Amino acid sequence: MASSHDKIIEYLISRLQDKRPDVRLNAINELKALGASASPALEALKACHDAAEEEDVRSAAQQAGFDIFMATKK
């Protein structure tokens, strides 16, 4: 059974596919705030970056992915 934390990450990952940019940005920011524990979302953040038409979403997804990745190296 998945923990509450895992369910939150799964939920936020699902929000990365929403058609509304503000929803995706909120999910990106929440994942970024979770730091290293959000590492399961790295692939989804890359997919969000690659699919986004909005520059602010692409930039936020890239930065969050970098920050999460670096947090896993500490």
Secondary structure, DSSP 8 states (H G I E B T S, - for coil): ---HHHHHHHHHHHHTT-S-HHHHHHHHHHHHHHGGGGGGGHHHHHHHHHH--SHHHHHHHHHHHHHHHHHHT-
